[in-house]
């Protein structure tokens, strides 16, 4: 079983207010996509990418605003997305920011792929939807690029504009609103969605980037993408949700269920169908993260305990002794001796 591509519900922050402000029936729009307000209320949860794209499309129809996705993205505060955007804002250069954005985008939106290509003095920041179950991509495409421009403007200044904007969908009857939002020529029917930018931007340092915060954010996102086991479907999604929940404290059933867009009872039932117990999965995920963090000698045991969701070091020490038969500091010393021999 392969997981249905999902997007963080942080992408929907402000969506209810945006639909309501246009005078449309929010609940009717949500129900047309099989959703209710509580389903999209938790920004730490997730929703199927195809459902999110359908919500934007239905909102455009209900409000009579054919540019709903464009306008929603224009007004969206990208800081709502969280670690990926903050990593970009604290990257040393724009090139590093775009590379990080491309590398870690999957942690936010599993339906999208980003890349940076250089060609004839221009750089192409490409954004491609790879989820073929998205039936009407226009609103999602326009939301994504309008929001993406906001990210770049947080780094480059509010007046920044690309050389050109490219969309993979066909042009609507009137494209003047696109030109206004992006402040640049807009082309349609292209191979991918993309910003065309001057190559010199890539070498510029990101203003106000914090070099101390940068490695912390990379370490966290690397844990989410790299240290998680390569499981498919439900187990992969739940382990990822556990990993995200640990930074908020104890990864409880209710917290993890919200992130997987299920009730606690449904989550437990589906795990039992896979022959897996929720408490075991949380415990095993904590163990994996703890062992990885112990390799980084810059982290204290107190910091590691917090990173894996324990409020007290003593509780973490007891858990680690149960996992490995030895306290974490002793285990780290043995790792060090092993690497030196």
ABEGO torsion letter per residue (X at the ends): XBBBBBBBAAAABGAAAAAAAAGBBAAAAAAAAGBBAAAAABAABBBBAAAAAAAAAAAAAAAGBAAAAAAAAAABBAAAAEAAAAAAAABABAAAAAAAAAAAAAAABAABBBBBBBBGGBBBBBBBBABAABABAAAAAAAAAAAAAAAAAAAAEAABBBABBBBABBBBABAAAAAAAAGBBBBBGBABBBBBBBAAAAABBBBGBBAAAAAAAAAAAAAAAAABBBBBEAAAAAAAAAAAAAAAEBBBAAAAAAAAGBBAAAAAAAAAAAGBBAAAAAAAAAAAAAAAAAABAABBAAAAAAAAGBABAAAAAAAAAAAAGBBAAAAAAAAAAAAAX
